[in-house]
Amino acid sequence: MAQTNGGENCSKCCNKCCKKIVEVQVQPHPVKDQLPGVQYCINSPPPWPEAFLLGFQHYILTLGMIVLIPTIIVPQMGGGDAEKVRVIQTLLFVAGLSTILQSLFGTRLPTVIAGSYSYIIPVISIVQAKRYDLYTDPYERFTQTMRGIQGALILSACFQMVLGFFGFWRNAVRFLSPLSVVPYVTFTGLSLYHLGFPMLAKCVEYGLPTLILLVFISQYLHRYIATKKPIHDRFAVLSTVVISWLFAQLLTSCTAYNNRPETTQTSCRTDRAGLVSAASWVYLPYPFQWGSPTFNAGEAFAMMAASFVSLFESTGTFYASARFGSATPVPPSIISRGAGWIGVATMLNSMFGSVTGSTASVENAGLLALTRVGSRRVIQISAGFMILFSVFGKFGALFASIPLPIFAALYCVVFGYVSSSGLGFLQFCNLNSFRTLFILGFTFFIGFSIPQYFSEYYHVKHESAGARWFNDIVTVMFMSHTMVAALVAFILDITLLRENDDDRKDSGMQWWERFTMYNKDVRNNEFYSLPCRLDELFPAL
């Protein structure tokens, strides 16, 4: 009894003290539903010369993932440099089209739509299918495999469009609170850690200097060189890529890698890509250029699982892009609309033959934070560069020849920005609540632990018994840090007593209630409304 009374007295005393402190002190960092410090938000484009440079910078950053995916997959399909270049051009062309469609009719956020890394496992499973061993000619095997990938992508695209346009995704997203969004968005950036330093270390001679140079230019250079405009952080990616690329070229020309192992030469030398020589001067991708698609039920289900994962990743990127564009939290109806247009982008990828589906680019969302420019027009200009350089192949192949360790150094910074945007939603939550602390701690631990187990299962025990397509479904879904963290946080948040007002306040729902319905906040119409006039679709120069 003495301990109970003492606990009650202590609790009463603490409550009285807290009330007095709240009455006297002003909150040092008030909650902001729009991120301050963004210099150009969604609807405020920078001057045209600056906008073109920023758009080109987004285009350069997009090339990393667009080159990486075909580099992994096409050689396993039997394709050579010529086929790899055509797939890169096709993927770049579709990315440009999809980005324009998403910025005009989807979420209307400054997000780039590019190829998704989540499709790697089911695509490789199709590539390694035994029915393609019958084809001894490498090009014939490549085309037959591509047609099988196209068929699976078509069905997964239909699945995404149904979830998005019919409102199923909206009905799930509307239950998200700031508390459940914290690990969701944070793991959207953290889940791609293997594309950061591990890929950088494949050529540490100029990969590590690239990382150090980017951090110095973007964060420290303004202390030593003062300018009227913040050009150091705004164009840090362009200047870093130029300097690092020249340094890599110098190392290659000086025969620094001549006596190194073959894997090191492939990763480090700038003359091993083979893209410029294999690319044609002008090439216009067209639908079904590889032939009619073929269909397999098991492979289609595995690809649907990957498309489901890509919707999770895209949703996390939408929240980060809205934050870095100084917009309000995205209404569920807008996210569902964007998910539907992600399905359209995947359908375009399947029709043109791009070996992977689509997702909202995480790296480009991080670049919004680095430049502090969240303008929609900049992203549309970058889409124009994608289409232009996909058609004029020699010029596009030149930029696509930038070594991947340089892109990996850039990813270390931009992925980190996306992760930090997730942590920014903690301002809406009560961090003095044990319920909040349990959900956050458990979700972060499980978000790392479960994918680690399935990653070991995939690489070590992949030959285990069972249907391969079923193993692919389970592996794809549970190897995704984003999906695991999002589902765990979502389930815990809605099941651990969120009915009373205190629990709703702990989750931060009182800050987001006006954004759950599109018409409850007038700013939603400003940021997310569809263009209704031609002059809004195509603003005059």
Buried (B, 14 or more C-beta within 10 A) or exposed (E): EEEEEEEEEEEEEEEEEEEEEEEEEEEEEEEEBBBEEBBBBBBBBBEEEBBBBBBBBBBBBBBBBBBBBBBBBBBBBBBBBBBBBBBBBBBBBBBBBBBBBBBBBBBBBBBBBBBBBBBBBBBBBBBEBEEBEEBEEBBEBBBBBBBBBBBBBBBBBBBBBBBBBEBEBBEBBBBBBBBBBBBBBBBBBBBBBEBBBEBBEBBBBBBBBBBEBBBBBBBEBBEEEEEEEEBBBBBBBBBBBEBBBEBBBEBBEEEBBEEBEEEBBBBBBBEBBBBBEBBEEEBEBEEEBBEEBBEBEBBBBBBBBBBBBBBBBBBBBBBBBBBBBBBBBBBBBBBBBBBBBBBBBBBBBBBBBBBBBBBBBBBBBBBBBBBBBBBBBBBBBBBBBBBBBBBBBBBBBBBBBBBBBBBBBBBBBBBBBBBBBBEBBBBBBBEEBEBBEEBBEBBBEBBBEBBEEBBEBBEEEEEEEEEBBEBBBBBBBBBBBBBBBBBBBBEBBBEBEBEEEEBBBBBBBEBBEBBBEBEEBEEBEEBBEEBEEEEEEEEEE
